[in-house]
């Protein structure tokens, strides 16, 4: 046999092997689509409401299965995936805590929206220590944030709940008042609010709850015994006077107010590593951190702090590849004005995966099925989770989007969006878990 015959035979063998590989991949993808389609077709739970789903294989760049993937859904906290991606692009290393200038014996500082200042979980002490240790007169220059204290479309009647703290340029202690039972009485932190929390004999409630007046920092509770171990976090009413009082009280020194635009060359004090803040936003799904991060991003863009401005910038510069134009209005997903398609979220998940470019680092910042965060109870308890992603829940809305690792170590991207159901959220969650677990087990 001549050399050319050997060459032809070798090429034939190579082409045959490649064809077998691609056909094998097509066969697996076909089985995935067929299996998931069968689960959807026979699901009594999913027949009763509006469902969107998309499953994507990055290795073949193929959508394996979709159901209403091009339709718009209320995403709830799946919105934080957009906020997360914006942060990965704009603050990849550390979070700017303060902007400042020094003039003679004075230190003038501006807020950046950084959520970490004495935050109970983030424990951001760098800005606090910087101001505490300064021997200069301290001046807070306010006015960078001119937006509303709530995001567009938020529910006003959730104002007393911990997950709806107000938005401002220099948040302190998460903009929350902590009340806890101590020796049968209420312990209040920060102490500045201790005299603002009082028993009200006119309240006839039989269950114990501390409730703030909507427009002011007056907190009342019913004339009944404080339950043993009681704990509650209540958003305080943000105002310039409250911010100054909080700063003076916590720093133990006078903070004066000054009206001054921030110069473009104002120095930046950085606080926490970005990953640690992203992680605290994503794993417990912290709305306050998400909203404040939008202001942190906008700090990089100019004088004013604007969540809307940050969203516009991220959408224009980083989200051009999305197949459908998102309706994105806040950082947390508290607003029902947000509208995304499942295939948009699939593309976003791919952008996030490629931006981080480190599977272990990425998965460590996300809730993990059966192990941590908002996915902990969505899957059986395990030390080896196979789902990493983001949940989203409002009344009649429950979504889940992320990455599922199969037993054969493939990584599929999925977005599962449920809107307008009137049944229990538990049943919807279990049905999602059943389908994602099937993908993990069989492919």
KESEZA-96937 format. One record per residue (C-alpha): x, y, z; residue in one letter. Coordinates in pm, 1 decimal, always signed. Layout:
REM residues N
+----------+----------+----------+--------+
!       c1 !       c2 !       c3 ! residu !
+----------+----------+----------+--------+
!        X !        Y !        Z !      A !
...
+----------+----------+----------+--------+
//
This chain:
REM residues 443
+----------+----------+----------+--------+
!       c1 !       c2 !       c3 ! residu !
+----------+----------+----------+--------+
!     +0.0 !     +0.0 !     +0.0 !      X !
!   +143.3 !   +342.4 !    -95.9 !      X !
!   +190.1 !   +633.4 !   +141.8 !      X !
!   -106.8 !   +817.2 !     -6.3 !      X !
!   -331.8 !   +520.2 !    +79.5 !      X !
!   -216.5 !   +534.0 !   +442.5 !      X !
!   -284.2 !   +909.5 !   +451.0 !      X !
!   -634.4 !   +866.0 !   +307.1 !      X !
!   -710.1 !   +585.5 !   +550.4 !      X !
!   -589.0 !   +796.7 !   +843.3 !      X !
!   -807.6 !  +1090.2 !   +742.3 !      X !
!  -1104.9 !   +854.7 !   +706.5 !      X !
!  -1047.7 !   +713.2 !  +1057.4 !      X !
!  -1016.8 !  +1065.6 !  +1201.9 !      X !
!  -1334.1 !  +1184.7 !  +1030.1 !      X !
!  -1518.5 !   +873.4 !  +1143.8 !      X !
!  -1408.3 !   +932.6 !  +1504.4 !      X !
!  -1512.3 !  +1298.7 !  +1489.1 !      X !
!  -1846.7 !  +1207.0 !  +1339.2 !      X !
!  -1900.1 !   +953.7 !  +1617.2 !      X !
!  -1817.4 !  +1215.8 !  +1878.8 !      X !
!  -2058.6 !  +1472.5 !  +1739.4 !      X !
!  -2333.3 !  +1215.3 !  +1684.8 !      X !
!  -2285.1 !  +1099.2 !  +2044.7 !      X !
!  -2324.2 !  +1458.8 !  +2160.3 !      X !
!  -2635.6 !  +1501.1 !  +1948.4 !      X !
!  -2773.2 !  +1176.6 !  +2089.2 !      X !
!  -2722.7 !  +1292.3 !  +2449.2 !      X !
!  -2877.7 !  +1630.9 !  +2377.5 !      X !
!  -3173.7 !  +1460.1 !  +2210.1 !      X !
!  -3225.9 !  +1239.2 !  +2515.5 !      X !
!  -3205.8 !  +1542.1 !  +2746.1 !      X !
!  -3467.7 !  +1726.6 !  +2542.5 !      X !
!  -3694.4 !  +1422.3 !  +2524.1 !      X !
!  -3668.9 !  +1348.0 !  +2895.5 !      X !
!  -3728.5 !  +1704.4 !  +3011.8 !      X !
!  -4014.5 !  +1746.1 !  +2765.5 !      X !
!  -4181.7 !  +1436.9 !  +2911.9 !      X !
!  -4151.6 !  +1575.1 !  +3265.7 !      X !
!  -4307.7 !  +1904.8 !  +3159.2 !      X !
!  -4583.6 !  +1730.7 !  +2964.4 !      X !
!  -4690.5 !  +1514.3 !  +3258.6 !      X !
!  -4650.9 !  +1773.2 !  +3536.9 !      X !
!  -4985.7 !  +1858.7 !  +3694.9 !      X !
!  -4818.7 !  +2140.6 !  +3891.7 !      X !
!  -4674.5 !  +2322.2 !  +3589.1 !      X !
!  -4997.7 !  +2301.2 !  +3389.5 !      X !
!  -5171.2 !  +2543.9 !  +3621.1 !      X !
!  -4961.1 !  +2857.2 !  +3576.8 !      X !
!  -4729.1 !  +3051.9 !  +3348.2 !      X !
!  -4394.9 !  +2870.4 !  +3313.9 !      X !
!  -4076.1 !  +2964.0 !  +3133.2 !      X !
!  -3777.8 !  +2732.6 !  +3103.8 !      X !
!  -3454.7 !  +2712.3 !  +2907.2 !      X !
!  -3174.0 !  +2456.9 !  +2930.6 !      X !
!  -2842.9 !  +2525.9 !  +2759.1 !      X !
!  -2528.4 !  +2323.3 !  +2689.4 !      X !
!  -2224.9 !  +2553.7 !  +2675.5 !      X !
!  -2005.2 !  +2284.5 !  +2521.4 !      X !
!  -2223.3 !  +2261.3 !  +2210.4 !      X !
!  -2368.0 !  +2614.0 !  +2223.4 !      X !
!  -2718.0 !  +2464.5 !  +2201.9 !      X !
!  -3046.3 !  +2526.6 !  +2377.2 !      X !
!  -3150.5 !  +2170.9 !  +2462.0 !      X !
!  -3505.1 !  +2243.9 !  +2571.8 !      X !
!  -3719.3 !  +2551.6 !  +2604.8 !      X !
!  -4068.1 !  +2641.8 !  +2710.6 !      X !
!  -4178.4 !  +3004.6 !  +2669.9 !      X !
!  -3808.2 !  +3093.9 !  +2673.6 !      X !
!  -3870.3 !  +3407.9 !  +2467.0 !      X !
!  -4155.2 !  +3532.6 !  +2687.0 !      X !
!  -4111.6 !  +3790.9 !  +2963.6 !      X !
!  -4147.6 !  +3693.6 !  +3331.2 !      X !
!  -4128.3 !  +3868.8 !  +3666.9 !      X !
!  -3788.3 !  +3744.3 !  +3791.0 !      X !
!  -3797.5 !  +3847.0 !  +4160.8 !      X !
!  -3445.8 !  +3799.7 !  +4302.1 !      X !
!  -3312.9 !  +3645.9 !  +3982.2 !      X !
!  -3257.6 !  +4017.6 !  +3916.8 !      X !
!  -2953.2 !  +3998.5 !  +4144.3 !      X !
!  -2775.9 !  +3800.5 !  +3871.3 !      X !
!  -2777.2 !  +4121.7 !  +3665.1 !      X !
!  -2648.7 !  +4324.9 !  +3960.0 !      X !
!  -2383.6 !  +4058.7 !  +4021.7 !      X !
!  -2260.9 !  +4068.9 !  +3661.8 !      X !
!  -2245.4 !  +4448.5 !  +3667.8 !      X !
!  -2021.6 !  +4428.1 !  +3973.3 !      X !
!  -1794.0 !  +4167.7 !  +3817.8 !      X !
!  -1738.0 !  +4408.5 !  +3529.6 !      X !
!  -1715.1 !  +4736.1 !  +3720.9 !      X !
!  -1557.5 !  +4659.7 !  +4061.6 !      X !
!  -1358.4 !  +4337.5 !  +4008.5 !      X !
!  -1128.2 !  +4386.6 !  +4309.2 !      X !
!  -1250.2 !  +4600.4 !  +4600.1 !      X !
!  -1550.5 !  +4813.3 !  +4695.2 !      X !
!  -1494.4 !  +5190.5 !  +4720.7 !      X !
!  -1607.5 !  +5293.9 !  +5068.7 !      X !
!  -1557.3 !  +5671.7 !  +5072.0 !      X !
!  -1436.6 !  +5956.9 !  +4852.1 !      X !
!  -1248.4 !  +6232.1 !  +5033.7 !      X !
!  -1023.2 !  +6537.0 !  +5016.2 !      X !
!   -805.5 !  +6696.5 !  +5283.7 !      X !
!   -776.7 !  +7073.3 !  +5319.8 !      X !
!   -555.8 !  +7195.9 !  +5601.3 !      X !
!   -708.8 !  +7073.9 !  +5926.6 !      X !
!  -1024.1 !  +6944.7 !  +5757.0 !      X !
!  -1118.8 !  +6609.3 !  +5604.3 !      X !
!  -1421.4 !  +6626.3 !  +5376.3 !      X !
!  -1583.3 !  +6298.6 !  +5271.8 !      X !
!  -1860.4 !  +6177.1 !  +5041.5 !      X !
!  -2056.2 !  +5852.1 !  +5044.4 !      X !
!  -2027.2 !  +5598.2 !  +4763.9 !      X !
!  -2328.1 !  +5386.9 !  +4857.7 !      X !
!  -2101.0 !  +5119.2 !  +5009.6 !      X !
!  -2330.3 !  +4888.8 !  +5212.8 !      X !
!  -2055.5 !  +4757.2 !  +5442.2 !      X !
!  -2013.4 !  +5046.1 !  +5692.1 !      X !
!  -2053.7 !  +4864.3 !  +6026.9 !      X !
!  -2282.9 !  +4613.3 !  +5856.0 !      X !
!  -2359.8 !  +4321.8 !  +6091.4 !      X !
!  -2244.5 !  +4053.2 !  +5846.7 !      X !
!  -2008.1 !  +4233.6 !  +5611.7 !      X !
!  -1832.1 !  +4397.7 !  +5907.8 !      X !
!  -1683.3 !  +4676.0 !  +5699.7 !      X !
!  -1465.3 !  +4867.1 !  +5947.4 !      X !
!  -1211.4 !  +5032.0 !  +5717.0 !      X !
!  -1408.4 !  +5353.3 !  +5656.5 !      X !
!  -1505.4 !  +5366.6 !  +6024.4 !      X !
!  -1142.8 !  +5329.5 !  +6136.3 !      X !
!  -1023.9 !  +5582.5 !  +5877.8 !      X !
!  -1261.8 !  +5846.5 !  +6014.5 !      X !
!  -1208.5 !  +5743.3 !  +6376.9 !      X !
!   -831.1 !  +5772.0 !  +6357.4 !      X !
!   -826.8 !  +6103.0 !  +6172.6 !      X !
!   -709.4 !  +6400.4 !  +6379.0 !      X !
!   -877.0 !  +6645.8 !  +6142.4 !      X !
!  -1217.0 !  +6808.2 !  +6163.0 !      X !
!  -1463.5 !  +6582.9 !  +5981.9 !      X !
!  -1714.8 !  +6715.7 !  +5731.0 !      X !
!  -1974.5 !  +6503.2 !  +5556.4 !      X !
!  -2068.0 !  +6638.9 !  +5213.2 !      X !
!  -2412.0 !  +6505.9 !  +5130.8 !      X !
!  -2621.8 !  +6520.5 !  +4817.5 !      X !
!  -2460.6 !  +6273.5 !  +4576.7 !      X !
!  -2774.3 !  +6055.8 !  +4591.7 !      X !
!  -3090.7 !  +6236.6 !  +4485.5 !      X !
!  -3309.4 !  +5932.7 !  +4427.8 !      X !
!  -3599.1 !  +5795.6 !  +4629.4 !      X !
!  -3556.4 !  +5593.1 !  +4945.8 !      X !
!  -3733.3 !  +5299.4 !  +4771.5 !      X !
!  -3684.5 !  +5147.9 !  +4430.7 !      X !
!  -3938.9 !  +5186.6 !  +4152.0 !      X !
!  -4241.1 !  +4963.4 !  +4205.4 !      X !
!  -4158.8 !  +4853.8 !  +4561.5 !      X !
!  -4440.1 !  +4757.7 !  +4798.2 !      X !
!  -4479.2 !  +5039.5 !  +5050.1 !      X !
!  -4651.8 !  +4812.5 !  +5302.9 !      X !
!  -4331.7 !  +4606.5 !  +5339.7 !      X !
!  -4155.9 !  +4908.0 !  +5490.6 !      X !
!  -4130.0 !  +4743.9 !  +5834.7 !      X !
!  -3961.9 !  +4427.2 !  +5706.9 !      X !
!  -3584.8 !  +4378.9 !  +5728.0 !      X !
!  -3555.7 !  +4298.8 !  +5357.1 !      X !
!  -3672.3 !  +4647.3 !  +5253.3 !      X !
!  -3422.9 !  +4880.9 !  +5416.5 !      X !
!  -3408.1 !  +5228.3 !  +5264.9 !      X !
!  -3150.9 !  +5338.2 !  +5005.1 !      X !
!  -2904.0 !  +5622.7 !  +5068.1 !      X !
!  -2551.8 !  +5739.5 !  +4989.7 !      X !
!  -2391.3 !  +5650.5 !  +5323.4 !      X !
!  -2574.4 !  +5360.0 !  +5488.2 !      X !
!  -2478.4 !  +5271.0 !  +5844.6 !      X !
!  -2535.0 !  +4933.1 !  +6011.1 !      X !
!  -2740.5 !  +4813.3 !  +5717.4 !      X !
!  -2994.2 !  +5094.8 !  +5779.6 !      X !
!  -3155.6 !  +4863.9 !  +6036.3 !      X !
!  -3247.0 !  +4880.3 !  +6404.5 !      X !
!  -3195.0 !  +4548.1 !  +6582.9 !      X !
!  -3428.8 !  +4461.8 !  +6870.7 !      X !
!  -3365.0 !  +4152.7 !  +7081.1 !      X !
!  -3502.8 !  +4004.8 !  +7402.0 !      X !
!  -3258.7 !  +4035.1 !  +7690.5 !      X !
!  -3367.6 !  +3934.2 !  +8042.7 !      X !
!  -3732.5 !  +3979.9 !  +7952.8 !      X !
!  -3686.6 !  +4325.2 !  +7803.6 !      X !
!  -3603.3 !  +4465.4 !  +7461.7 !      X !
!  -3242.1 !  +4544.9 !  +7386.8 !      X !
!  -3204.9 !  +4803.6 !  +7107.4 !      X !
!  -2907.2 !  +4853.7 !  +6877.7 !      X !
!  -2780.5 !  +5105.4 !  +6787.8 !      X !
!  -2834.9 !  +5272.0 !  +7123.8 !      X !
!  -2918.4 !  +5598.1 !  +6948.6 !      X !
!  -3267.7 !  +5453.7 !  +6888.5 !      X !
!  -3323.5 !  +5316.7 !  +7240.4 !      X !
!  -3559.4 !  +5596.9 !  +7344.1 !      X !
!  -3750.6 !  +5564.5 !  +7016.7 !      X !
!  -3873.7 !  +5210.4 !  +7089.9 !      X !
!  -4170.5 !  +5209.3 !  +7327.2 !      X !
!  -4465.4 !  +5005.2 !  +7441.5 !      X !
!  -4800.4 !  +5133.6 !  +7315.9 !      X !
!  -5101.7 !  +5040.1 !  +7526.8 !      X !
!  -5339.5 !  +5123.9 !  +7241.4 !      X !
!  -5209.2 !  +4835.5 !  +7027.5 !      X !
!  -5445.4 !  +4537.0 !  +7055.2 !      X !
!  -5231.1 !  +4279.1 !  +6874.5 !      X !
!  -5196.1 !  +3945.5 !  +7050.6 !      X !
!  -4866.4 !  +3862.9 !  +6881.3 !      X !
!  -4549.3 !  +4054.4 !  +6957.7 !      X !
!  -4413.0 !  +4280.8 !  +6683.2 !      X !
!  -4212.7 !  +4602.0 !  +6681.6 !      X !
!  -4350.2 !  +4838.6 !  +6418.5 !      X !
!  -4210.2 !  +5171.5 !  +6303.7 !      X !
!  -4424.8 !  +5468.4 !  +6212.8 !      X !
!  -4396.7 !  +5497.1 !  +5836.2 !      X !
!  -4262.1 !  +5854.1 !  +5823.7 !      X !
!  -4051.9 !  +5874.9 !  +6138.5 !      X !
!  -3828.4 !  +5682.0 !  +6372.2 !      X !
!  -4086.9 !  +5596.1 !  +6633.9 !      X !
!  -4113.3 !  +5223.6 !  +6703.9 !      X !
!  -4399.7 !  +5071.9 !  +6901.3 !      X !
!  -4490.1 !  +4728.3 !  +7033.5 !      X !
!  -4798.4 !  +4586.5 !  +7208.9 !      X !
!  -4838.4 !  +4571.9 !  +7587.8 !      X !
!  -4758.1 !  +4201.1 !  +7614.6 !      X !
!  -4458.7 !  +4006.6 !  +7740.1 !      X !
!  -4153.2 !  +4005.9 !  +7514.7 !      X !
!  -4114.1 !  +3644.9 !  +7393.2 !      X !
!  -3803.8 !  +3460.3 !  +7505.4 !      X !
!  -3532.5 !  +3480.4 !  +7242.0 !      X !
!  -3723.2 !  +3738.3 !  +7035.7 !      X !
!  -3521.5 !  +3901.9 !  +6759.9 !      X !
!  -3624.9 !  +4146.1 !  +6487.4 !      X !
!  -3457.3 !  +4386.9 !  +6247.5 !      X !
!  -3658.7 !  +4694.1 !  +6148.1 !      X !
!  -3550.4 !  +4947.8 !  +5884.1 !      X !
!  -3499.4 !  +5292.4 !  +6029.2 !      X !
!  -3617.1 !  +5604.3 !  +5848.4 !      X !
!  -3318.3 !  +5747.2 !  +5664.0 !      X !
!  -3255.8 !  +6121.9 !  +5675.3 !      X !
!  -2955.3 !  +6351.4 !  +5669.3 !      X !
!  -3000.3 !  +6435.5 !  +6037.4 !      X !
!  -3014.0 !  +6064.9 !  +6126.4 !      X !
!  -2698.0 !  +5994.7 !  +5924.8 !      X !
!  -2508.8 !  +6274.1 !  +6101.9 !      X !
!  -2632.9 !  +6158.6 !  +6441.4 !      X !
!  -2536.3 !  +5797.1 !  +6365.3 !      X !
!  -2188.5 !  +5897.6 !  +6249.0 !      X !
!  -2128.1 !  +6118.9 !  +6552.2 !      X !
!  -2260.7 !  +5854.8 !  +6790.2 !      X !
!  -2063.2 !  +5560.6 !  +6651.1 !      X !
!  -1739.2 !  +5754.0 !  +6592.1 !      X !
!  -1758.7 !  +5936.2 !  +6924.1 !      X !
!  -1671.8 !  +6269.9 !  +6761.8 !      X !
!  -1851.2 !  +6559.5 !  +6600.0 !      X !
!  -1937.0 !  +6528.0 !  +6231.6 !      X !
!  -2020.0 !  +6854.8 !  +6061.4 !      X !
!  -2220.3 !  +6908.5 !  +5745.2 !      X !
!  -2081.4 !  +7085.1 !  +5439.6 !      X !
!  -2235.9 !  +7160.1 !  +5100.6 !      X !
!  -1968.1 !  +7089.6 !  +4843.0 !      X !
!  -1956.9 !  +6911.5 !  +4511.0 !      X !
!  -1707.9 !  +6629.5 !  +4496.4 !      X !
!  -1401.8 !  +6716.1 !  +4284.6 !      X !
!  -1313.7 !  +6466.5 !  +4013.6 !      X !
!   -975.0 !  +6400.9 !  +4173.8 !      X !
!  -1117.4 !  +6316.1 !  +4517.6 !      X !
!   -925.7 !  +6025.3 !  +4668.2 !      X !
!  -1094.0 !  +5686.1 !  +4711.1 !      X !
!  -1080.5 !  +5473.9 !  +5024.0 !      X !
!  -1147.6 !  +5107.3 !  +4944.2 !      X !
!  -1305.1 !  +4865.8 !  +5191.1 !      X !
!  -1389.6 !  +4499.1 !  +5138.6 !      X !
!  -1292.6 !  +4265.9 !  +4858.3 !      X !
!  -1568.9 !  +4264.0 !  +4599.6 !      X !
!  -1613.8 !  +3885.6 !  +4607.6 !      X !
!  -1702.3 !  +3892.6 !  +4978.1 !      X !
!  -1972.0 !  +4154.9 !  +4917.5 !      X !
!  -2108.8 !  +3973.5 !  +4610.8 !      X !
!  -2122.3 !  +3652.1 !  +4814.2 !      X !
!  -2320.0 !  +3817.6 !  +5094.5 !      X !
!  -2562.0 !  +3957.2 !  +4838.1 !      X !
!  -2612.0 !  +3632.6 !  +4647.0 !      X !
!  -2617.2 !  +3352.7 !  +4905.2 !      X !
!  -2880.0 !  +3490.5 !  +5147.4 !      X !
!  -3028.5 !  +3710.3 !  +4869.1 !      X !
!  -2971.2 !  +4041.1 !  +5047.1 !      X !
!  -3184.2 !  +4315.5 !  +4889.3 !      X !
!  -3013.9 !  +4600.6 !  +5073.9 !      X !
!  -2667.4 !  +4506.4 !  +4947.9 !      X !
!  -2797.3 !  +4467.7 !  +4593.0 !      X !
!  -2953.2 !  +4813.7 !  +4587.1 !      X !
!  -2653.5 !  +4983.1 !  +4745.4 !      X !
!  -2415.3 !  +4814.3 !  +4501.5 !      X !
!  -2587.1 !  +4990.3 !  +4212.4 !      X !
!  -2491.6 !  +5320.0 !  +4377.8 !      X !
!  -2135.8 !  +5191.5 !  +4424.4 !      X !
!  -2117.3 !  +5121.5 !  +4050.7 !      X !
!  -2253.6 !  +5464.5 !  +3963.6 !      X !
!  -1987.5 !  +5621.5 !  +4188.4 !      X !
!  -1742.8 !  +5534.0 !  +3911.2 !      X !
!  -1943.3 !  +5721.6 !  +3650.2 !      X !
!  -1951.6 !  +6076.0 !  +3787.2 !      X !
!  -2076.2 !  +6312.8 !  +4055.2 !      X !
!  -2422.8 !  +6173.1 !  +4124.5 !      X !
!  -2514.0 !  +5833.3 !  +4264.7 !      X !
!  -2797.5 !  +5675.5 !  +4068.7 !      X !
!  -2919.6 !  +5317.6 !  +4056.9 !      X !
!  -3101.3 !  +5395.2 !  +3732.5 !      X !
!  -2782.1 !  +5539.5 !  +3586.8 !      X !
!  -2585.6 !  +5227.6 !  +3678.4 !      X !
!  -2848.8 !  +5004.0 !  +3518.8 !      X !
!  -2843.6 !  +5206.5 !  +3197.7 !      X !
!  -2464.2 !  +5191.9 !  +3183.8 !      X !
!  -2447.7 !  +4815.4 !  +3244.0 !      X !
!  -2721.7 !  +4744.9 !  +2989.8 !      X !
!  -2558.1 !  +4962.9 !  +2723.7 !      X !
!  -2201.0 !  +4843.4 !  +2773.1 !      X !
!  -2222.1 !  +4483.0 !  +2891.9 !      X !
!  -2557.6 !  +4334.6 !  +2791.3 !      X !
!  -2564.4 !  +4386.3 !  +2415.2 !      X !
!  -2552.6 !  +4009.0 !  +2357.1 !      X !
!  -2884.6 !  +3941.0 !  +2528.1 !      X !
!  -3142.9 !  +3813.0 !  +2276.6 !      X !
!  -3425.5 !  +4018.9 !  +2428.7 !      X !
!  -3413.7 !  +4370.1 !  +2569.9 !      X !
!  -3460.4 !  +4334.9 !  +2949.3 !      X !
!  -3688.9 !  +4556.5 !  +3154.4 !      X !
!  -3457.2 !  +4614.1 !  +3449.7 !      X !
!  -3549.6 !  +4872.3 !  +3715.5 !      X !
!  -3382.2 !  +4782.7 !  +4048.2 !      X !
!  -3089.7 !  +4589.0 !  +4191.5 !      X !
!  -3270.1 !  +4341.2 !  +4413.0 !      X !
!  -3581.5 !  +4223.0 !  +4230.1 !      X !
!  -3826.2 !  +4365.4 !  +4483.9 !      X !
!  -4000.7 !  +4543.6 !  +4199.2 !      X !
!  -4255.1 !  +4367.9 !  +3981.1 !      X !
!  -4162.9 !  +4610.0 !  +3702.7 !      X !
!  -3858.4 !  +4393.5 !  +3625.4 !      X !
!  -3920.6 !  +4163.9 !  +3327.2 !      X !
!  -3669.6 !  +3915.8 !  +3181.1 !      X !
!  -3693.3 !  +3620.3 !  +2945.2 !      X !
!  -3546.5 !  +3279.1 !  +3036.7 !      X !
!  -3317.1 !  +3292.4 !  +2733.6 !      X !
!  -3186.9 !  +3631.8 !  +2849.0 !      X !
!  -3093.6 !  +3480.7 !  +3181.9 !      X !
!  -2924.7 !  +3185.9 !  +3007.7 !      X !
!  -2706.1 !  +3428.1 !  +2814.7 !      X !
!  -2636.6 !  +3623.6 !  +3132.3 !      X !
!  -2530.3 !  +3304.8 !  +3313.7 !      X !
!  -2289.4 !  +3230.2 !  +3030.1 !      X !
!  -2148.0 !  +3584.4 !  +3047.8 !      X !
!  -2101.9 !  +3548.1 !  +3424.5 !      X !
!  -1932.4 !  +3208.6 !  +3384.4 !      X !
!  -1689.0 !  +3343.8 !  +3126.3 !      X !
!  -1622.2 !  +3665.4 !  +3318.2 !      X !
!  -1525.8 !  +3484.3 !  +3638.8 !      X !
!  -1339.9 !  +3218.6 !  +3440.2 !      X !
!  -1302.3 !  +3006.1 !  +3752.6 !      X !
!  -1574.8 !  +2753.1 !  +3828.6 !      X !
!  -1480.3 !  +2705.1 !  +4193.5 !      X !
!  -1464.4 !  +3077.9 !  +4263.0 !      X !
!  -1799.8 !  +3137.3 !  +4092.0 !      X !
!  -1982.9 !  +2852.6 !  +4261.6 !      X !
!  -1850.0 !  +2965.2 !  +4602.5 !      X !
!  -2036.0 !  +3296.8 !  +4562.0 !      X !
!  -2371.6 !  +3132.8 !  +4486.6 !      X !
!  -2636.2 !  +2944.6 !  +4684.3 !      X !
!  -2578.1 !  +2569.8 !  +4658.9 !      X !
!  -2859.6 !  +2314.7 !  +4641.5 !      X !
!  -2894.7 !  +2122.1 !  +4965.8 !      X !
!  -2602.6 !  +2301.2 !  +5128.5 !      X !
!  -2628.3 !  +2680.5 !  +5165.6 !      X !
!  -2826.3 !  +2993.1 !  +5101.9 !      X !
!  -3166.3 !  +3012.9 !  +4941.4 !      X !
!  -3114.0 !  +2677.5 !  +4765.7 !      X !
!  -3036.0 !  +2491.0 !  +5088.2 !      X !
!  -3388.9 !  +2359.7 !  +5134.2 !      X !
!  -3470.9 !  +2323.3 !  +4764.8 !      X !
!  -3270.6 !  +2000.0 !  +4732.0 !      X !
!  -3180.7 !  +1711.3 !  +4964.9 !      X !
!  -2912.6 !  +1792.2 !  +5221.2 !      X !
!  -2565.0 !  +1720.1 !  +5086.9 !      X !
!  -2198.3 !  +1814.1 !  +5112.8 !      X !
!  -2162.2 !  +1769.2 !  +4736.7 !      X !
!  -2417.4 !  +2003.0 !  +4577.0 !      X !
!  -2487.2 !  +1982.6 !  +4206.0 !      X !
!  -2693.5 !  +2301.5 !  +4165.2 !      X !
!  -2550.2 !  +2651.1 !  +4200.2 !      X !
!  -2761.8 !  +2952.2 !  +4122.5 !      X !
!  -3012.9 !  +3211.7 !  +4230.6 !      X !
!  -3368.8 !  +3183.0 !  +4349.9 !      X !
!  -3634.8 !  +3451.2 !  +4323.6 !      X !
!  -3954.9 !  +3467.9 !  +4524.7 !      X !
!  -4245.3 !  +3709.8 !  +4549.5 !      X !
!  -4608.8 !  +3628.0 !  +4609.5 !      X !
!  -4722.4 !  +3410.4 !  +4314.0 !      X !
!  -4366.1 !  +3415.2 !  +4172.4 !      X !
!  -4090.9 !  +3158.3 !  +4219.3 !      X !
!  -3785.5 !  +3130.7 !  +3995.0 !      X !
!  -3456.4 !  +2946.2 !  +3992.3 !      X !
!  -3167.7 !  +3000.8 !  +3752.7 !      X !
!  -2811.8 !  +2877.4 !  +3752.1 !      X !
!  -2579.2 !  +2588.8 !  +3678.9 !      X !
!  -2651.5 !  +2217.1 !  +3715.0 !      X !
!  -2358.0 !  +1975.7 !  +3721.3 !      X !
!  -2449.5 !  +1629.6 !  +3592.4 !      X !
!  -2312.0 !  +1298.4 !  +3715.1 !      X !
!  -2100.0 !  +1289.4 !  +3399.9 !      X !
!  -1955.6 !  +1629.6 !  +3503.7 !      X !
!  -2124.3 !  +1829.2 !  +3229.6 !      X !
!  -2241.2 !  +2177.9 !  +3322.4 !      X !
!  -2578.2 !  +2288.1 !  +3190.6 !      X !
!  -2722.0 !  +2637.4 !  +3232.7 !      X !
!  -3090.4 !  +2666.6 !  +3320.3 !      X !
!  -3352.5 !  +2927.9 !  +3389.9 !      X !
!  -3681.1 !  +2812.3 !  +3541.9 !      X !
!  -3942.0 !  +3086.5 !  +3588.9 !      X !
!  -4285.1 !  +3043.6 !  +3744.1 !      X !
!  -4537.7 !  +3329.2 !  +3749.5 !      X !
!  -4904.1 !  +3366.3 !  +3847.8 !      X !
!  -4948.0 !  +3045.3 !  +4043.6 !      X !
!  -5198.0 !  +3037.4 !  +4329.3 !      X !
!  -5083.5 !  +2708.1 !  +4477.7 !      X !
!  -4817.6 !  +2667.5 !  +4744.6 !      X !
!  -4465.5 !  +2784.1 !  +4664.6 !      X !
!  -4346.6 !  +2458.2 !  +4818.7 !      X !
!  -4512.2 !  +2253.2 !  +4543.7 !      X !
!  -4358.7 !  +2467.4 !  +4270.5 !      X !
!  -4015.9 !  +2443.8 !  +4434.8 !      X !
!  -4043.2 !  +2065.6 !  +4459.2 !      X !
!  -4139.6 !  +2038.2 !  +4092.6 !      X !
!  -3840.2 !  +2247.6 !  +3987.9 !      X !
!  -3614.3 !  +2034.9 !  +4206.9 !      X !
!  -3752.8 !  +1717.3 !  +4052.1 !      X !
!  -3673.2 !  +1831.3 !  +3696.9 !      X !
!  -3326.3 !  +1971.0 !  +3772.6 !      X !
!  -3240.4 !  +1657.7 !  +3971.7 !      X !
!  -3347.9 !  +1443.4 !  +3675.4 !      X !
!  -3102.1 !  +1633.3 !  +3454.1 !      X !
!  -2826.1 !  +1580.9 !  +3709.5 !      X !
!  -2893.5 !  +1209.5 !  +3751.0 !      X !
!  -2934.8 !  +1108.6 !  +3388.7 !      X !
!  -2684.9 !  +1309.0 !  +3185.1 !      X !
+----------+----------+----------+--------+
//
